Amino acid sequence: METITQTQTSAESVTPLQVHLKAESGNLLLILPPQTELKEGPAVWSDLWLQLKQRLSAGEKFWEPNTLVHLIAENWLLDGRQLQEIAEALAESKLVLKLVQTNRRQTAVAAAAAGYSVEQESAIAYINQYQLTSTKPGQPFLEPLYLETTLRSGVEIRHPGTVIVLGDVNPGSSIIADGDIIVWGRLRGFVHAGARGKRECLIMALQMEPTQLRIADFVARAPENPPAQFSPEVAYVTDEGIRIAKGLGFQRPDLS
């Protein structure tokens, strides 16, 4: 693992600003330091970005061209402009930003709108050489993740709560949510609601044409012959498996 350290000097203390690059499973992890260790503000972001640029342009590179990068942003609040700056810096070193992992909803929304895959965590902890812990079963869901965008092919969204998409979910894209999945548009990709095993979760769409549906451990596919006219529909679990009903007048079934 390669590490470069730059320091900031304040009247009270000297705080290390560290960016870590780590090769893992054919990808490159770009790990930002926890925001809680740093003071917020434009100067902190500027120093962090400059450090990344220096690291990528100096020294021996240990990655192959066009390696996919997973940005571990932790609790950094990043907007679309900052994500673009990171992507451009990576592109100069022939690296491709693919996924953003964050526990900030605003960062997740900005990343999805920019066309990156997103994995949002309720808590991210760095242990044992910056490997990440996962959300434990039984923890409460996060607030819903609202995405006002169309998910393109290759984009994956992971969220420990409900996901609401104001747009289409195209073939080749996917949503994995611990809560419900609501698509205010055409659902033509892969979706998995209740990913931690909650059978009561629902999948709703204005136009239901999924590649595959999953709720908890139940799996279903769209009919081979789509209807001549679409209407809002809801996918839910019964004792016989996943069923799809008209959205108008639907009532969530009791699985107790």
RAKA-V250951 format. One record per helix or strand. SS is the DSSP state (a for helix, b for strand). FROM is the first residue (numbers start at 0). TO is the last residue. If there is no record, write none. Layout:
ss=SS from=FROM to=TO
ss=SS from=FROM to=TO
This chain:
ss=b from=1 to=8
ss=b from=13 to=23
ss=b from=26 to=31
ss=a from=34 to=36
ss=a from=41 to=56
ss=b from=66 to=73
ss=a from=79 to=91
ss=b from=94 to=101
ss=a from=104 to=112
ss=b from=116 to=119
ss=b from=125 to=126
ss=b from=130 to=131
ss=b from=141 to=146
ss=b from=150 to=150
ss=b from=155 to=158
ss=b from=160 to=164
ss=b from=168 to=168
ss=b from=173 to=176
ss=b from=180 to=186
ss=b from=189 to=192
ss=b from=202 to=207
ss=b from=211 to=214
ss=b from=217 to=219
ss=b from=232 to=237
ss=b from=240 to=245
